[in-house]
């Protein structure tokens, strides 16, 4: 039987994990196009990679309290959404989504 603390951690985990689909829906509502033609050397691409990978490395390297870890792992999704809206290209969100997903796979509460 799972203890109450683990159940609470898993509730928060799945709530934030599935809330990323809200950002995807907002991109659809805002009609942000998927334009895969972008330069890897563009400032937007470099910005999203830096702001997405740095929090992910923090999640992998350090042991923070669980709520802060959830927030740090969520940053790539937020950065991808904001960058997609600013540069009118939802490819930035799709680039940051695997980073977000990998971070959330790593921090799945097991005990």
N, C-alpha and C positions, 0 to 999 in steps of 0.2 A: 504494500500500500504506500502511495506517495504521501510525503508529509505536506503540511499546509504551506510552508515557505516555498517548496518546489512548485506547487500548484500555482501560487501567486506569481512566481517568476515566469512560468510558462504562459500564464494569461497575458502578462505584459509583453512577452516575447511575440506571441502570435498576433496580438493586437497591432503591434508596430510592424510586424512582418507583412501582414495583409493590408495595412493602411497604405502601403506604397502604391497599391492599385488605384487609390484615390488620385494620386498625382498623375498617373497615366491617364485616367479618365478626364482630369482637368485639361491635360494637353490635347485630348481629343475634342473636348468642348471648345477650347480656344482655337481649334483648327490649326495647331502648329504642325507644319508639314514635316514629313520624314524625307530629308534630303541627304542621302549618303555621300554626296560629293562635297567633301570638306578637306582641308589640308591638315595633315598631322602637325605641321609647324604653326598652325594658327594660334593666336593668343588664347582663344576660347578653349581649344583642345588641351593646351598646356595647363591652363588654369584648372580645368576639370580634373585632369590627371593628378596634379599636385594636391588639390583640396580633397580628392577622393582617396588617394593612397595614404596620405599622412594620417588621417584618423584610423584607417584600417591597420596601419602598422602599430598605432597605439593600442588598438584592441588586441592584436596578436602578442605584443611584447609585455604589457603591464596587466596587473590585476587591480582594476578599479572596482568600486561598488557596482552592482549590477545595473542600476538605473543609468548611471553615467556611461557604462559600457554600451547599453542599448542606444543611447543618444549618439555616442561616437560612431557606432556602426550604421546609424541612420543618415549621417552627414552626406555620404556619397549620393544617396537618393535625392536629398534636398538640393545639393549642388547641381546635380544633373537636371533637375526640374527647373531651377532658376536659370541655369545657363541655356537650357532649351527655349525658355520663354524670351530671354534677352536676345538671343541670336536667331530666333525664329527657325529652329531646326531641332526636331525631337530626337535626332541621332545622338545628341549629347546625353539625353536621358538614357537611351539604350546602351550607351557606352558605360555609364556609371552603374547601371542596374546589376551586371554580374559582380562588380566589386561589392556593392551593397549585399547581394545575395551570399557571396562567399563569406563576408564578415558575419552575417547572421547564421550561416551554417556552423561556423566555428564557435559562436557563443551560445549555442543551444544548451539550455540548462539541463544537466544530467543528474545532478545530485544536490 
